[in-house]
Amino acid sequence: MRFETVSVALPGREYDVLIGPGLVDIAGEKIAPLLRRKRVAILTDETVAKHHLARLEASLEAVGIAHSSLALPSGESTKGWPQFTRAVEWLLSEKIERSDIVIAFGGGVIGDLAGFASAVVRRGLRFVQIPTTLLAQVDSSVGGKTGINTSHGKNLVGAFHQPVLVLADTGLLSTLPRRDFLAGYGEVVKYGLLGDAVFFDWLEVNAPKLSEDMDALVYAVKRSVEMKAEIVMRDETEQGDRALLNLGHTFCHAFEAATGYSDRLLHGEGVAIGCGLAFELSARLGLCAQEAPSRVRAHLRDMGMMVDPTDIAGELPPAEELLELMAQDKKVLDGKLRFILARAIGESFVTSDVPRDAVLGLLNDRLSA
């Protein structure tokens, strides 16, 4: 079986991201060479466990790897202190050793939580990411950002902790609900918008068939991972360039906080809305052509995605409150909000030089659109 491979060449912490269908069925043979003793602990969620855990366990058993698993509740609310504590206590009760491996088997919630648990238990365990959603495969499983949410905001407690291997089985995406698949696409399109106009051109033509065309899906995942890996290798701990990966996220995190991190708004949906707003803000500030935000929103609409705050079900707070939620964002520097804006599709940059009134005006306009 042939898989695509993207290498994340961080000195001393190198790892490969394997991409393609069927990887879960050979996960055991890919993980075995990394183990000193044949023992792993699997952190997953209840939905993934129901659909896919038996296949992963069979692949481990085929090469003699002992395993135990804990399935946490599905959903963003799991990514907080109570379930994190539960995961940490479980890993300790399993007598996990530093030479063992934790497998994060799930979407971004499980990957972030399991990665953070791995970072702190025994002051650092190795872990393998087996992402089961499109969003996790193209974004959260790569780059070593781990963490949980708190009452103060999203991802405010965590650590940079790189995996030792990522197995992105694109075959698993066939069981994703359409809404979850499209939420993941919000992160795919982000890569074209932030740094690869040719990729965005390709997506405009090919994205509508991603869920039916495995070759196209593998390419989209690979190109996204390549772009993320390139940026992470330049700036692992987000001192500069890595902030580009947050295109759309300053707006997104405010909307997520406003909706209580609930199913009213999935992360990738917020990213898509945020990308549209970032491009419109760029156009209003005279940084990019007026046509750019229209083109971004037209493509997202063609994909059947949310494109505006008014697409979010239920009431949202007024613009002033959303701006206050943005002020809690991790990208705040010296009390100033940092935005990722664009000079064109495929050409983004980081800036703190954004007038507050321009953001407020934009939010007011789009909330009443």
C-alpha angles and dihedrals in degrees: 000000000000122000134182115244130205117186121214100205103197107157109258092358102064119155140164130237110211116200130192145076121299100028094127089063092059098033091112094059091046093050099040096078089057095057129090092190119021098251134115137171117217123210112192141143130256096254095049091044091055094050106032116006095094090058093051092047091050091053091051093047091050089067097036099257114153114221145181127189142203120199114203124196115280121249143057093284088071089068095083142086100285098056092035089056090047091052093048093048090048093052090051092047088053087057090234113191130211090249091056125085132235115214117211102206111180145043130313095295093057093039093052095043096043091045092052091047088051090050094056108029108098085352091289139002127188116248140190122215118219100176116199101188131065091239092054093044095054100034130002099043093058127065105032101262108147132168153107138254125252135192087269095059150296124317093351093138119052148088141245103252120157122217119234093225139005121205109192104189103193090190089071090065091073089078094052117112110247092248092055091047091052091046087057089049088061087071093044094055089046090068093056091046096049102044120349119058091176090058090050089051088051091049093052088060102033109028095085090065099044094107091054103034112067094188091054091046093051090049092050092050092045095049091048092049091046091054093047092047092051092053095043091051089055095045116012098173100039101254092140132332096030089070086073087076087068094070104147093006100105089062092037095055091051091053091046091052091046091054093046095247086286135143088271086087128019117208095248091049089055090049091053092050089044093052090054090050093047091054092046090050089050091052092047089053090051094247099120139018118284089237094063099076090044091053092048093050093044091056093047090049090050087056091051094248136142111267105170138042087245088065089068111097117246133010123324126204118259120274094263091058092047089053090053089052089053089055089067091057117122089235092069108119123188088347093304125116114240115216130191104224132174139233089192141338104298094020115088133157140184121250141166091192099097119128111238090222091057091056092044092049092049093050092048091050095048094043089058096038 
